[in-house]
Amino acid sequence: MKTHIKWLFLILLVILIGGSIIGAGVLIWEKSQRSGGIPLDKDKVKKLQKSLEENPKSIFIFDPDTSYRLKPSFRGLRHDSNTLPHTTNSLGILGKEEVNPDPSVQKILFLGDSVAYGEHVPYEEIFISRLQELVGPAYQLLNAGCPGWSTHQELAAYRRYYSELDVEKVVLIFTLNDLLRFEWVWRNDNSFQMSEELRGLGGLAHSKLTGRSLRKIRDRFWNSPGLRPLTNLNNTCLNAYLPNQWVDWCNQIQPAIRKITEKKCLIFVIVPARPQLEALNLGSDPATVLFPQRKLQYFCSENGIECIDLLGAFSLETGSYDTSIFIHGGYGLLHLSPEGHNRVAEYLLPIIFPGKK
């Protein structure tokens, strides 16, 4: 009898321990689906919304789906400049022009992060603005780029604010740090903080790596002289060299992508990073250097999506790549100079607008 009681006790103990582990796993999973830094308390949300909306200098407002977005109907200065103007229409799209109601004007929506926003570059010189000049009034190009956004935030913004627009094409600008769900989030006052996800990758500091996989990748790149330029990529960009991150990214965005492609023509545009071009100029294996590009191209191929690799926009007649058309300094790892934006516009013109030169 005592033996039966002992076995029953052990079974109950195993069930309790197993249940506790499962319950803890569910809590951890649920927490991982939320972005750290977004206040979940309703009173805090209202307070944050009010403080942002009433701040005449803030170009951002709180958003429950994307953490933040560009403030609609804004007139002021950009967040990255004390002199360059920043203007949005009633939807938070860059520029003062509202969406043209004329159905004969073909509309194309561009979604992206700071590269599409044109960090440190005047609005008129961003490649989307340059494309608008080149195609003329028969088209309206809508720039919904927002600094710090990822593909996840761009798709959430599309679903909530832009899905009902009468656009012919949706163009997603992809950079190497777009696999993250959230890079920056609003804290409980009028400022940004790194998301929990980003802090888990060691933040933006080049020297402070906490992820073992990222450390291995950086060490592998450093030990190969031709790949050493890639060690200058910060952790958010190196994240794109982890295969498992691509599995998660593809699974997470697939439903949203499918909904877009049911009604619209969708195009991905891949922007290379300057260290990638530097590594290619040293003769490194393109399969290694361009691993993120290859993963996105495969995803697009599997889903019947057009994918444009901007690598050709940087090619020179010598067979190397022009790295001078990024802005100077650390921001130039991803961000283009005015000449770079112009080069990209000229490259995209005949692809997105067949027949245009």
C-alpha positions as CSV (number, residue, x, y, z in Angstrom):
1,M,0.0,0.0,0.0
2,K,2.8,2.3,0.9
3,T,4.5,1.6,-2.4
4,H,1.3,2.7,-4.3
5,I,1.2,5.9,-2.3
6,K,4.8,6.6,-3.0
7,W,4.3,6.1,-6.8
8,L,1.1,8.3,-6.7
9,F,3.1,11.0,-4.9
10,L,5.8,10.9,-7.5
11,I,3.3,11.0,-10.4
12,L,1.6,14.0,-8.8
13,L,5.0,15.7,-8.3
14,V,6.0,15.2,-11.9
15,I,2.6,16.6,-13.1
16,L,3.1,19.7,-10.8
17,I,6.6,20.3,-12.0
18,G,5.7,19.7,-15.6
19,G,2.8,22.0,-15.3
20,S,4.9,24.7,-13.7
21,I,7.5,24.5,-16.5
22,I,4.8,24.7,-19.2
23,G,3.1,27.6,-17.5
24,A,6.4,29.5,-17.2
25,G,7.1,28.8,-20.9
26,V,3.7,30.2,-21.8
27,L,4.4,33.4,-19.8
28,I,7.9,33.8,-21.4
29,W,6.4,33.2,-24.9
30,E,3.7,35.8,-24.3
31,K,6.2,38.3,-23.0
32,S,8.4,37.8,-26.0
33,Q,5.4,38.7,-28.3
34,R,5.2,42.1,-26.7
35,S,7.8,44.8,-27.2
36,G,9.7,45.9,-24.1
37,G,9.2,49.5,-23.3
38,I,5.6,49.9,-24.5
39,P,3.5,50.8,-21.4
40,L,0.7,48.3,-21.1
41,D,-1.2,50.2,-18.4
42,K,-4.0,52.2,-20.0
43,D,-3.4,55.2,-17.9
44,K,0.2,55.3,-18.9
45,V,-0.7,54.9,-22.5
46,K,-3.0,57.9,-22.3
47,K,-0.4,60.0,-20.5
48,L,2.2,59.1,-23.1
49,Q,-0.1,59.8,-26.0
50,K,-1.0,63.2,-24.6
51,S,2.6,64.2,-23.9
52,L,3.7,63.3,-27.4
53,E,0.7,64.9,-29.1
54,E,1.2,68.1,-27.1
55,N,4.9,68.3,-27.7
56,P,5.2,70.6,-30.8
57,K,8.7,69.4,-31.6
58,S,8.2,65.7,-31.5
59,I,7.9,64.2,-35.0
60,F,6.6,60.9,-33.4
61,I,3.5,59.8,-31.7
62,F,2.8,56.6,-29.7
63,D,1.1,53.7,-31.5
64,P,-0.1,50.5,-29.9
65,D,0.9,48.3,-32.9
66,T,4.2,49.8,-33.9
67,S,5.2,51.5,-30.6
68,Y,5.6,54.8,-32.5
69,R,5.0,56.3,-35.9
70,L,5.4,59.7,-37.6
71,K,3.0,62.3,-36.3
72,P,0.3,63.1,-38.9
73,S,-0.1,66.6,-40.2
74,F,3.2,67.7,-38.8
75,R,5.2,70.8,-39.8
76,G,8.6,71.2,-38.1
77,L,12.2,70.0,-38.2
78,R,13.5,66.5,-38.7
79,H,14.8,64.5,-35.7
80,D,18.2,64.2,-37.2
81,S,18.7,67.9,-38.2
82,N,18.3,71.4,-36.7
83,T,17.7,72.9,-40.1
84,L,16.0,70.4,-42.5
85,P,12.2,70.6,-42.6
86,H,10.0,67.6,-41.8
87,T,6.4,67.5,-43.1
88,T,3.8,64.8,-43.1
89,N,0.2,64.6,-44.4
90,S,-2.9,63.5,-42.5
91,L,-1.8,59.8,-42.7
92,G,1.7,60.4,-41.4
93,I,3.2,60.0,-44.9
94,L,6.2,62.2,-45.7
95,G,5.5,65.4,-47.6
96,K,2.6,67.8,-47.6
97,E,0.6,66.2,-50.4
98,E,-2.5,64.2,-49.5
99,V,-3.3,61.0,-51.4
100,N,-4.6,62.1,-54.8
101,P,-8.2,61.0,-55.1
102,D,-7.9,60.9,-58.9
103,P,-8.1,57.2,-59.9
104,S,-6.2,58.0,-63.1
105,V,-3.1,58.8,-61.0
106,Q,-1.3,55.6,-60.3
107,K,-0.2,55.4,-56.7
108,I,2.7,53.4,-55.2
109,L,3.3,53.1,-51.5
110,F,6.9,52.8,-50.1
111,L,7.4,51.3,-46.6
112,G,10.8,51.3,-44.9
113,D,13.0,52.5,-42.1
114,S,15.5,55.3,-41.9
115,V,16.9,54.5,-45.3
116,A,13.5,55.2,-46.9
117,Y,13.1,58.2,-44.6
118,G,16.4,59.5,-45.9
119,E,18.4,59.9,-42.7
120,H,20.5,63.1,-42.8
121,V,19.3,63.8,-46.4
122,P,16.8,66.5,-47.4
123,Y,13.4,65.2,-48.3
124,E,13.7,66.3,-51.9
125,E,16.9,64.2,-52.4
126,I,15.6,60.9,-51.0
127,F,15.5,58.3,-53.8
128,I,11.6,58.1,-53.5
129,S,11.4,61.8,-54.1
130,R,13.8,61.6,-56.9
131,L,11.8,58.8,-58.5
132,Q,8.7,61.0,-58.2
133,E,10.5,63.7,-60.2
134,L,11.6,61.2,-62.9
135,V,8.1,59.6,-63.4
136,G,6.1,62.8,-63.4
137,P,2.5,63.6,-62.4
138,A,1.0,60.4,-63.8
139,Y,2.2,58.7,-60.6
140,Q,2.1,59.5,-56.9
141,L,4.8,57.9,-54.8
142,L,3.9,57.8,-51.1
143,N,6.8,57.6,-48.7
144,A,5.7,56.0,-45.5
145,G,9.3,55.4,-44.2
146,C,9.9,55.8,-40.5
147,P,13.3,55.8,-38.7
148,G,13.9,52.7,-36.6
149,W,11.1,50.6,-38.0
150,S,11.5,46.9,-39.0
151,T,9.5,44.9,-41.5
152,H,7.2,43.8,-38.7
153,Q,6.3,47.4,-37.9
154,E,6.0,48.4,-41.5
155,L,3.5,45.6,-42.1
156,A,1.6,46.5,-39.0
157,A,1.4,50.1,-40.1
158,Y,0.2,49.0,-43.6
159,R,-2.6,46.9,-42.1
160,R,-3.9,49.6,-39.8
161,Y,-3.4,52.8,-41.9
162,Y,-2.7,52.1,-45.6
163,S,-4.4,48.8,-46.6
164,E,-7.5,50.6,-47.9
165,L,-5.5,53.1,-50.1
166,D,-6.0,52.6,-53.8
167,V,-2.3,51.9,-54.5
168,E,-1.1,49.8,-57.5
169,K,2.1,48.6,-55.8
170,V,3.5,48.3,-52.3
171,V,7.3,48.5,-52.1
172,L,9.1,47.3,-49.0
173,I,12.6,48.7,-48.5
174,F,14.7,46.0,-46.6
175,T,17.9,46.7,-44.7
176,L,20.0,44.2,-42.7
177,N,18.5,45.2,-39.3
178,D,14.9,44.6,-40.3
179,L,14.6,41.1,-38.9
180,L,14.1,42.5,-35.4
181,R,10.5,43.0,-34.2
182,F,11.3,46.2,-32.5
183,E,14.6,48.1,-32.4
184,W,13.5,51.2,-30.5
185,V,10.4,51.7,-28.4
186,W,8.9,54.6,-26.4
187,R,9.6,54.7,-22.7
188,N,7.3,56.3,-20.2
189,D,8.4,59.8,-21.1
190,N,9.2,61.7,-24.3
191,S,12.3,59.6,-25.3
192,F,13.3,56.4,-26.9
193,Q,14.8,53.3,-25.3
194,M,16.2,50.1,-26.8
195,S,13.7,47.3,-26.8
196,E,14.2,44.2,-24.7
197,E,14.8,42.2,-27.9
198,L,17.6,44.6,-28.8
199,R,19.2,44.6,-25.4
200,G,19.2,40.8,-25.6
201,L,21.5,41.1,-28.6
202,G,24.0,43.2,-26.8
203,G,22.6,46.5,-27.9
204,L,24.2,48.7,-30.5
205,A,27.6,48.7,-29.0
206,H,30.1,47.0,-31.3
207,S,32.2,45.5,-28.6
208,K,29.6,44.2,-26.1
209,L,28.2,41.0,-27.5
210,T,26.0,38.9,-25.3
211,G,24.8,36.4,-28.0
212,R,27.0,33.5,-28.4
213,S,25.9,33.0,-32.0
214,L,26.7,36.6,-32.9
215,R,30.1,36.4,-31.2
216,K,30.9,33.3,-33.3
217,I,29.9,35.1,-36.5
218,R,32.0,38.1,-35.6
219,D,35.0,36.0,-34.8
220,R,34.6,34.0,-38.0
221,F,34.5,37.2,-40.0
222,W,37.5,38.7,-38.2
223,N,39.6,35.6,-38.8
224,S,39.1,35.9,-42.6
225,P,40.8,39.2,-43.8
226,G,38.4,39.5,-46.7
227,L,35.4,39.4,-44.4
228,R,36.7,41.7,-41.7
229,P,34.7,44.7,-43.0
230,L,31.6,42.8,-41.9
231,T,32.7,43.0,-38.2
232,N,31.9,46.7,-38.4
233,L,28.2,45.9,-38.7
234,N,26.4,46.4,-35.4
235,N,24.6,43.5,-33.7
236,T,21.2,44.3,-35.2
237,C,22.7,43.9,-38.7
238,L,24.8,40.8,-37.8
239,N,21.5,39.3,-36.7
240,A,20.7,38.9,-40.4
241,Y,23.5,36.3,-40.7
242,L,21.8,33.9,-38.3
243,P,19.7,31.3,-40.2
244,N,17.3,30.7,-37.4
245,Q,16.4,34.4,-37.3
246,W,15.3,34.1,-40.9
247,V,13.0,31.1,-40.1
248,D,11.3,33.2,-37.4
249,W,11.0,36.3,-39.6
250,C,9.5,34.4,-42.5
251,N,7.0,32.6,-40.3
252,Q,6.0,35.8,-38.6
253,I,5.5,38.0,-41.6
254,Q,4.0,35.3,-44.0
255,P,0.3,35.9,-43.1
256,A,0.6,39.7,-43.5
257,I,2.5,39.3,-46.8
258,R,-0.1,36.9,-48.1
259,K,-2.9,39.4,-47.4
260,I,-1.1,42.1,-49.4
261,T,-0.3,39.9,-52.4
262,E,-3.9,38.9,-52.6
263,K,-4.8,42.5,-53.7
264,K,-1.6,44.3,-54.5
265,C,1.6,43.9,-56.4
266,L,4.3,43.6,-53.7
267,I,8.0,44.4,-54.3
268,F,10.9,43.9,-51.9
269,V,14.0,46.2,-52.4
270,I,17.2,45.1,-50.7
271,V,19.6,47.8,-49.7
272,P,23.2,46.6,-49.2
273,A,25.3,47.7,-46.3
274,R,28.6,49.5,-46.9
275,P,30.7,46.8,-45.1
276,Q,29.2,44.2,-47.5
277,L,30.5,46.2,-50.5
278,E,33.9,46.6,-48.9
279,A,34.1,42.8,-48.3
280,L,33.1,42.1,-51.9
281,N,35.8,44.5,-53.1
282,L,38.3,42.5,-51.2
283,G,37.3,39.4,-53.2
284,S,35.3,37.6,-50.5
285,D,32.8,34.9,-51.5
286,P,29.5,36.6,-52.4
287,A,27.6,33.6,-51.0
288,T,28.9,34.5,-47.5
289,V,28.8,38.2,-47.8
290,L,25.4,38.4,-49.3
291,F,23.8,35.7,-47.2
292,P,20.9,38.0,-46.0
293,Q,20.2,39.0,-49.6
294,R,20.1,35.3,-50.7
295,K,17.7,34.4,-47.8
296,L,15.3,37.3,-48.8
297,Q,15.5,36.4,-52.5
298,Y,14.6,32.8,-51.7
299,F,11.6,33.9,-49.5
300,C,10.4,36.2,-52.3
301,S,10.8,33.4,-54.9
302,E,8.8,31.0,-52.8
303,N,6.0,33.5,-52.4
304,G,5.9,34.9,-55.9
305,I,7.1,38.3,-54.9
306,E,9.4,40.5,-57.0
307,C,12.7,41.1,-55.4
308,I,15.1,43.9,-56.4
309,D,18.7,43.7,-55.2
310,L,20.3,47.2,-55.2
311,L,23.8,45.8,-55.5
312,G,23.8,46.7,-59.2
313,A,23.2,50.4,-58.3
314,F,26.7,50.4,-56.7
315,S,28.6,48.5,-59.3
316,L,31.5,50.2,-61.2
317,E,32.9,49.5,-64.6
318,T,36.0,48.1,-62.9
319,G,33.9,45.2,-61.5
320,S,34.1,46.6,-57.9
321,Y,31.5,48.5,-55.9
322,D,31.3,52.2,-55.1
323,T,31.3,52.6,-51.3
324,S,31.6,56.4,-51.4
325,I,27.9,57.0,-51.9
326,F,27.1,56.3,-48.3
327,I,27.1,59.2,-45.8
328,H,30.3,59.7,-43.8
329,G,30.8,58.3,-40.3
330,G,29.0,55.5,-38.5
331,Y,25.6,56.4,-39.9
332,G,27.0,55.5,-43.3
333,L,27.0,51.8,-42.6
334,L,23.5,51.7,-44.0
335,H,22.5,55.3,-45.0
336,L,23.0,56.8,-48.4
337,S,24.4,60.1,-49.4
338,P,22.4,62.4,-51.8
339,E,24.5,60.9,-54.6
340,G,23.6,57.4,-53.3
341,H,19.9,58.2,-53.3
342,N,20.1,59.6,-56.8
343,R,22.0,56.4,-58.0
344,V,19.3,54.2,-56.4
345,A,16.5,56.2,-58.1
346,E,18.1,55.9,-61.5
347,Y,18.6,52.2,-61.0
348,L,15.0,51.5,-59.8
349,L,13.3,53.7,-62.5
350,P,13.2,51.2,-65.4
351,I,12.5,48.2,-63.0
352,I,9.5,49.6,-61.1
353,F,8.4,51.7,-64.1
354,P,9.0,49.6,-67.2
355,G,9.5,51.8,-70.2
356,K,10.9,54.7,-68.2
357,K,14.5,55.8,-68.6
